[in-house]
């Protein structure tokens, strides 16, 4: 795959690798020693969005930072029936198998945005694997789609836009990303757009959202009485709409047996906006 591995400039001391899972080929970077820690990015970013916290956490942990299937340099499987190949269940299994390939049967997970949703599903499907879970600036998908308000629609219009049938949203996004590429100056933004603007990546991301509004809801509904067994930390951005619209901590407390959290002075991309604040919350949580 073109350009694979060139993100190491964002991750001094890390190595790149690819892991073939039962459903995809996962691109990743890794470094460090100590307890295993999996960092999962959101949409439309890649593993690069975790660079500012990954390099610090690698001082104390074995840190593995993949591209989710459909994103970055990871493979783009066919859609599957009812978008099944982009379900959070399929994405979570990828990452369990990635960690197994490194010799880890149990590990902590930090997930931002879509990565947090993958982490949530992983904690439900594989409770024996996930020792601790941190979710950044999300609440459960099922809650969002069953509590639709005008505030939610206006703040998260893309949740409804991307789930339209192909290729309408794909075409819209292609035009948007090309315009963004013409203006981008920051190295990380240029890197995100290098892959997110590719037609196959755009379609895969839309499939991720289509799965979220279809097959994922069925999985979530079936598990409404199942709680996250491991300790859960939820952090959200005080400058973004999530904390303004929702009582994030209370909603997550209904989904887990041991839930803590707080708002941080950043926007949606907390790990990039306020990495020091995120690390200040993550370190005692992971060690505790």
C-alpha positions in Angstrom: 0.0 0.0 0.0 1.4 3.3 -1.1 2.9 5.5 1.7 2.7 2.8 4.3 5.0 3.3 7.2 5.8 7.0 6.5 3.9 8.1 9.6 6.8 7.2 11.8 8.0 10.8 11.6 5.1 11.5 14.0 6.1 8.7 16.3 9.8 8.9 17.2 11.1 5.5 18.5 8.1 3.6 17.1 8.1 0.8 14.6 5.5 0.1 11.9 3.8 -3.2 11.2 0.9 -4.9 9.5 -1.2 -7.6 11.0 -3.6 -9.8 9.0 -6.7 -10.5 11.0 -9.6 -12.9 10.1 -11.3 -10.0 8.4 -8.8 -7.3 7.4 -5.2 -6.2 7.2 -4.4 -3.7 10.0 -1.7 -1.1 9.7 -0.2 0.1 13.0 2.7 1.6 14.8 4.0 0.3 18.2 6.6 1.0 20.8 7.5 0.7 24.5 7.5 -2.0 27.1 5.3 -2.8 30.1 1.5 -3.4 30.3 -0.2 -3.4 26.9 -2.3 -0.4 25.8 -4.3 -0.1 22.6 -5.1 3.4 21.2 -7.9 3.7 18.7 -8.5 6.8 16.6 -11.7 8.3 15.3 -13.1 9.5 11.9 -11.9 10.8 9.6 -8.4 10.6 11.1 -5.9 7.8 11.4 -3.6 6.4 14.1 -1.6 9.7 13.7 -4.3 11.5 15.8 -2.9 9.6 18.8 0.7 10.7 18.3 0.9 13.3 21.1 -0.2 10.9 23.8 1.2 7.7 22.3 4.8 8.9 22.5 4.4 9.8 26.2 2.5 6.6 27.2 5.2 4.4 25.5 7.5 5.4 28.3 5.4 3.2 30.6 3.4 0.9 28.4 3.6 -1.3 25.3 1.6 1.0 23.1 -0.1 -0.2 19.9 -1.7 2.3 17.7 -3.6 0.9 14.7 -5.6 2.3 11.8 -9.1 0.9 12.1 -10.3 -1.2 9.2 -11.3 1.1 6.4 -9.1 3.9 7.6 -5.6 5.1 6.9 -3.5 2.3 5.4 -5.6 -0.6 6.8 -7.5 -2.6 4.3 -11.0 -1.9 3.1 -13.1 -5.1 3.1 -16.2 -5.4 1.0 -19.3 -3.9 2.7 -20.9 -7.2 3.7 -24.6 -7.8 4.2 -26.2 -4.9 6.1 -22.8 -3.3 6.3 -21.6 -6.1 8.6 -18.0 -5.8 7.7 -17.9 -2.3 9.2 -19.8 -3.2 12.3 -18.1 -2.3 15.5 -18.2 -6.0 16.3 -16.0 -6.7 13.3 -13.8 -3.8 14.0 -13.4 -4.8 17.6 -12.5 -8.4 16.7 -9.7 -7.0 14.4 -8.1 -5.3 17.4 -8.4 -8.3 19.7 -6.6 -10.3 17.0 -4.0 -7.5 16.6 -3.3 -7.6 20.3 -3.1 -11.4 20.3 -0.5 -11.2 17.5 1.7 -9.3 19.9 1.1 -11.9 22.6 -1.5 -10.0 24.7 -4.7 -11.6 25.9 -5.6 -8.8 28.2 -5.1 -5.1 27.6 -6.3 -1.6 28.3 -8.1 0.4 25.5 -8.3 4.2 24.9 -10.7 5.1 22.1 -11.5 8.5 20.6 -14.7 9.1 18.5 -15.3 5.9 16.3 -12.4 4.2 18.1 -14.3 4.7 21.4 -17.3 3.0 19.9 -15.1 0.1 18.8 -13.8 0.0 22.4 -17.3 0.0 23.8 -18.3 -3.0 21.7 -15.0 -4.7 22.5 -15.6 -4.4 26.2 -19.1 -6.0 25.7 -18.0 -8.8 23.3 -14.7 -9.5 24.9 -15.0 -8.7 28.6 -12.1 -11.1 29.4 -9.8 -9.1 27.1 -10.4 -5.4 28.1 -8.9 -4.6 31.5 -9.7 -0.8 31.4 -11.6 1.3 28.9 -11.3 5.1 28.2 -13.7 6.8 25.8 -12.9 10.3 24.5 -15.8 12.6 23.6 -18.6 10.2 22.9 -21.7 8.7 24.4 -23.1 5.3 23.3 -24.3 5.2 19.7 -27.6 3.6 20.7 -28.4 6.4 23.1 -27.7 9.0 20.4 -30.0 7.4 17.7 -32.8 6.9 20.3 -32.6 10.4 21.7 -32.6 12.5 18.5 -33.1 16.2 19.1 -32.7 19.3 17.0 -29.5 20.1 19.0 -28.0 16.7 18.1 -29.0 17.0 14.4 -27.5 20.4 14.1 -24.2 19.5 15.9 -23.8 16.1 14.3 -25.4 16.4 10.9 -22.8 14.1 9.4 -24.4 11.2 11.4 -27.4 11.5 9.1 -25.6 12.7 6.0 -23.1 9.8 5.7 -25.7 7.1 6.2 -27.5 8.0 2.9 -27.1 5.4 0.2 -23.9 5.5 -1.9 -22.6 7.3 -3.7 -24.2 10.7 -2.7 -22.3 11.2 0.6 -19.2 9.8 -0.9 -19.3 12.3 -3.8 -20.0 15.2 -1.3 -17.0 14.1 0.9 -14.7 13.7 -2.1 -15.3 17.4 -3.1 -15.0 18.6 0.5 -11.7 16.8 1.1 -10.2 18.0 -2.2 -11.0 21.5 -1.1 -9.4 20.9 2.3 -6.3 19.5 0.7 -5.9 22.7 -1.3 -5.9 24.7 2.0 -4.1 22.3 4.4 -0.8 23.5 5.9 -0.4 21.5 9.1 1.6 18.3 8.7 -1.0 16.1 10.5 -3.9 17.5 8.4 -2.0 16.9 5.2 -1.3 13.3 6.4 -5.0 12.7 7.3 -6.2 14.0 3.9 -3.6 11.9 2.1 -5.7 8.8 2.9 -9.1 10.1 3.9 -9.6 11.7 0.5 -9.1 8.4 -1.4 -12.4 7.0 -2.8 -12.0 3.7 -1.1 -11.4 5.3 2.3 -14.3 7.7 1.9 -16.6 4.8 1.1 -15.3 2.7 4.0 -15.9 5.6 6.5 -19.5 6.0 5.2 -19.9 2.2 5.7 -18.7 2.7 9.3 -21.5 5.2 9.8 -24.1 3.2 7.9 -23.2 0.2 10.2 -23.6 2.5 13.2 -27.2 3.3 12.2 -28.2 -0.3 11.3 -26.4 -3.5 12.3 -24.6 -1.8 15.3 -28.0 -0.7 16.7 -29.2 -4.3 16.6 -26.1 -5.5 18.4 -26.5 -2.7 20.9 -30.2 -3.3 21.5 -29.5 -7.0 22.2 -26.9 -5.9 24.9 -28.9 -3.2 26.6 -28.9 -5.2 29.8 -25.2 -6.0 29.6 -22.9 -3.6 31.4 -19.2 -2.8 30.8 -17.5 -4.9 33.5 -14.1 -3.2 33.5 -13.3 0.3 34.9 -14.5 2.9 32.4 -13.2 6.5 32.2 -15.1 9.0 30.0 -13.5 12.3 29.0 -15.2 14.9 26.9 -14.5 18.3 25.5 -15.9 21.4 27.2 -15.5 23.4 24.0 -17.4 20.9 21.9 -21.1 20.1 21.7 -21.0 16.7 23.4 -20.9 18.0 27.0 -23.2 20.9 26.1 -25.9 18.7 24.8 -25.6 15.6 27.0 -24.9 14.6 30.6 -22.0 12.4 29.5 -21.0 11.0 32.8 -24.6 10.0 33.8 -25.3 8.3 30.5 -22.1 6.2 30.8 -22.8 5.4 34.4 -25.9 3.5 33.1 -23.7 1.4 30.9 -20.9 0.4 33.3 -20.3 -0.9 36.8 -17.4 1.4 37.6 -17.5 4.7 35.7 -15.7 7.9 36.3 -15.1 10.9 34.1 -14.9 14.7 33.6 -14.9 17.4 31.0 -11.6 18.8 29.7 -10.9 22.3 28.3 -10.7 21.2 24.6 -12.8 20.4 21.6 -13.8 17.1 20.1 -10.2 16.0 19.3 -9.1 16.0 23.0 -5.9 14.0 22.5 -4.7 16.6 20.0 -6.2 19.7 21.6 -5.2 19.1 25.2 -2.9 16.1 25.3 -1.4 17.0 28.7 -4.9 17.1 30.3 -5.8 13.8 28.7 -2.5 12.3 30.0 -3.1 13.7 33.5 -6.4 11.8 33.6 -5.2 8.6 31.8 -2.1 8.0 33.9 -3.7 7.5 37.3 -6.6 5.6 35.8 -4.4 3.2 34.0 -2.2 2.6 37.0 -5.0 2.4 39.5 
